[in-house]
Each structure stands twice: as C-alpha cells, then as structure tokens.
Amino acid sequence: MESADGILKSLEIKVKQLADLYVKTKQERDLLINQSVIQQKTIEEKETEIEKLRAEIQAMKTAGSGGREEEVGMMKERISGLVREIDRCIELLNK
C-alpha cells in the first residue's frame, strides 16, 4: 500500500500537469479568438468591397455602357473571386 506522502506527491504532480494543460489550452483558445476576429474583419472588408463593386456594375448597366461589356465581365470575375475568398474565410471560422 502506498504511503500518504506518496499519494499526496502523486496528486500534486497531477494537479500541476492539469494546471499546465489549462494554461496551454487557454493560450491556444486566445490565439484562435484573435485569428477569428482578424478573419471576421477581413470578411467584412471584402463584403463592403463587393457591395461597392455591385453598385458600380449597376451604375454601368443603368448608364448604358454598351462598349464596356468587357469591364462588366472583369468586375463580375473580381466579385466572384472575392465571394470565393469570403467563403474560404467563413470555412476557416467554422473549423
């Protein structure tokens, strides 16, 4: 049978390991929260940019930009790229 001192020493070691694990997990959690905040800001910026581009496209359509079809196509491609980038950011947030 193990002595009381041995049991106490074993318990102290396990409590210290648990405390160390808690500190490490808390640091990882804080890092993930910071990354999430940064990604959320990026998403908001990209969404704002998308809305501006959509407004530009709408303005071009209403202005009758007959010779600017190529520009409109480029804008649509850019918007599609930004939407894909936002989707990737959202995927990272959901992990």
C-alpha positions in Angstrom: 0.0 0.0 0.0 1.3 3.4 -1.0 2.0 5.9 1.8 0.1 9.1 2.3 3.1 11.1 1.3 3.4 9.2 -2.0 -0.2 9.7 -2.7 0.0 13.4 -1.9 3.1 13.8 -4.1 1.4 12.0 -7.0 -1.7 14.2 -6.6 0.4 17.3 -6.6 2.2 16.3 -9.8 -1.2 15.6 -11.5 -2.6 18.9 -10.3 0.5 20.7 -11.7 0.1 18.9 -15.0 -3.5 19.8 -15.2 -2.7 23.5 -14.4 -0.1 23.5 -17.2 -2.5 21.9 -19.6 -5.1 24.5 -18.7 -2.7 27.4 -19.3 -1.7 25.9 -22.7 -5.3 25.4 -23.8 -6.2 28.9 -22.7 -3.4 30.4 -24.8 -4.5 28.3 -27.8 -8.1 29.5 -27.3 -7.0 33.1 -27.1 -4.9 32.7 -30.3 -7.9 31.2 -32.1 -10.2 34.0 -30.9 -7.7 36.6 -32.2 -7.5 34.8 -35.6 -11.3 34.7 -35.7 -11.5 38.4 -35.1 -9.0 39.1 -37.8 -10.8 36.9 -40.3 -14.1 38.4 -39.4 -12.7 41.9 -40.2 -11.4 40.6 -43.5 -14.8 39.2 -44.4 -16.5 42.5 -43.5 -14.0 44.4 -45.7 -14.5 42.1 -48.6 -18.2 42.2 -48.3 -18.0 46.1 -48.3 -15.8 45.9 -51.4 -18.3 43.5 -53.1 -21.2 45.9 -52.4 -19.2 48.8 -53.9 -18.4 46.7 -57.0 -22.0 45.6 -57.4 -23.1 49.3 -57.1 -20.5 50.2 -59.8 -21.9 47.4 -62.1 -25.4 48.6 -61.5 -24.4 52.1 -62.3 -22.7 50.9 -65.5 -25.8 49.0 -66.5 -28.1 51.9 -66.0 -25.8 54.3 -67.8 -26.0 52.1 -70.9 -22.4 51.0 -71.0 -22.7 49.4 -74.4 -18.9 49.4 -75.1 -18.0 48.5 -71.6 -19.2 44.9 -71.6 -15.6 43.7 -71.1 -15.3 45.9 -68.0 -18.5 44.5 -66.6 -17.2 41.0 -67.2 -14.0 41.8 -65.4 -16.0 43.2 -62.5 -18.1 40.1 -62.3 -15.0 37.9 -62.2 -13.5 40.1 -59.5 -16.7 39.9 -57.5 -16.7 36.1 -57.9 -13.1 35.9 -56.7 -14.0 38.0 -53.6 -17.0 35.8 -52.9 -14.8 32.7 -53.1 -12.3 34.3 -50.7 -15.1 35.2 -48.3 -16.3 31.6 -48.4 -12.8 30.3 -47.6 -12.7 32.7 -44.6 -16.1 31.5 -43.4 -14.9 27.9 -43.7 -11.8 28.7 -41.6 -14.1 30.4 -39.0 -16.3 27.3 -38.8 -13.4 24.9 -38.2 
